[in-house]
Amino acid sequence: MTDLNRVLIVDDNKDILSTFYEFFNSMNYEVKTAVDGLAALKILKDKSNCFDCLITDLVMPNISGVGLIAIVKKEFPDMKIIAMTGYGDQPGALASEAEADIVLFKPIDLFKIENTVSKLLSENSDNNEKHD
């Protein structure tokens, strides 16, 4: 049996979190959610939580998605990161600067984002196989 891919979804909109949780869960992902960057960092500090992919909103209270991305890239360099924003190009440019793997603009089609996650994670496993 293969391990489920693990995703951490961060958004201050509880409806979006709930929808993403249900969707990714139904697509056989192991899913955790957080309502902001600070809550996400608390989840990530628990070393038993090892995620393959972070999906984060950019504009949130406490720690923004951009701040979260910068910290995650330093601490977990292999984790794939998808940034989401509903605020036009400015946050998107910041996310790219913070080295998100992909920036998507809301509203987001769930199948499109799952396809993006799947591609990013398969690139990761292809690279791991080449280095073994």
C-alpha positions in Angstrom: 0.0 0.0 0.0 1.3 3.4 -0.8 1.3 6.3 1.6 -1.2 9.0 1.0 0.1 12.4 -0.1 -0.1 14.8 2.8 -1.3 18.4 2.2 -1.6 21.3 4.6 -4.2 23.9 3.5 -4.1 27.4 5.0 -6.8 30.0 4.5 -8.5 32.4 6.8 -11.9 31.7 5.0 -13.4 28.8 6.9 -15.7 27.9 3.9 -12.8 27.6 1.6 -10.9 25.5 4.2 -13.9 23.2 4.6 -14.4 22.8 0.9 -10.7 22.1 0.2 -10.6 19.7 3.1 -13.6 17.7 1.9 -12.3 17.7 -1.7 -8.7 16.6 -1.1 -9.9 14.1 1.5 -12.2 12.6 -1.2 -9.3 12.4 -3.6 -7.3 10.3 -1.2 -5.0 12.9 0.3 -4.3 13.1 4.0 -5.3 16.7 4.9 -4.7 19.1 7.7 -6.0 22.7 7.7 -5.0 25.9 9.4 -6.8 29.3 9.6 -3.6 31.4 9.3 0.1 31.3 9.0 0.7 31.1 12.7 -1.6 28.1 13.1 0.1 26.5 10.1 3.6 27.0 11.8 2.3 25.3 15.0 1.2 22.3 12.9 4.5 22.2 11.1 6.5 22.4 14.3 5.1 19.0 15.3 7.7 16.8 13.6 5.2 14.0 13.2 3.5 16.2 10.6 5.5 15.8 7.4 3.7 17.3 4.4 4.3 16.9 0.7 2.5 20.1 -0.2 1.4 23.4 1.3 -1.5 25.2 -0.2 -1.8 28.7 1.3 -3.8 31.8 0.9 -1.6 34.9 0.7 -3.5 37.6 2.5 -4.3 36.4 6.1 -4.0 37.8 9.6 -1.1 37.1 12.0 1.4 35.6 9.6 0.7 36.2 5.9 1.0 33.5 3.3 4.1 35.3 1.9 5.7 35.1 5.4 4.7 31.5 5.8 6.1 30.5 2.4 9.5 32.1 3.2 9.7 30.2 6.6 8.6 26.9 5.0 11.1 27.2 2.1 13.9 27.6 4.7 12.8 24.9 7.1 11.3 22.4 4.6 13.0 23.0 1.3 11.5 19.9 -0.4 7.9 20.8 0.4 5.9 21.9 -2.7 4.1 25.2 -2.2 1.0 26.5 -4.0 0.0 30.1 -3.2 -3.6 31.3 -3.8 -4.8 34.9 -3.9 -7.9 36.8 -4.8 -6.1 40.2 -4.7 -4.6 40.5 -8.2 -0.9 40.6 -9.2 0.7 42.3 -6.1 0.4 39.3 -3.7 1.2 37.0 -6.6 4.4 38.8 -7.3 5.3 38.6 -3.6 4.6 34.8 -3.5 6.8 34.3 -6.5 9.5 36.3 -4.7 9.0 34.1 -1.7 9.6 31.1 -4.0 6.1 29.5 -4.1 6.2 26.8 -6.8 2.9 28.0 -8.3 0.6 31.0 -7.8 -3.1 30.5 -8.6 -5.7 33.2 -8.6 -9.1 32.8 -6.9 -11.7 31.6 -7.6 -9.9 28.3 -8.1 -11.3 25.2 -9.8 -10.7 22.3 -7.3 -9.9 19.8 -10.0 -7.3 22.2 -11.5 -5.6 22.7 -8.1 -5.6 18.9 -7.4 -4.1 18.4 -10.9 -1.4 21.0 -10.0 -0.7 19.3 -6.7 -0.4 15.9 -8.4 2.0 17.3 -11.1 4.2 18.9 -8.5 4.4 15.8 -6.4 5.1 13.5 -9.3 7.9 15.9 -10.4 9.3 15.5 -6.8 9.1 11.7 -7.0 10.7 11.7 -10.4 13.6 13.8 -9.1 14.0 11.5 -6.1 14.2 8.4 -8.3 16.9 10.0 -10.4 19.0 10.7 -7.3 18.7 7.3 -5.7 
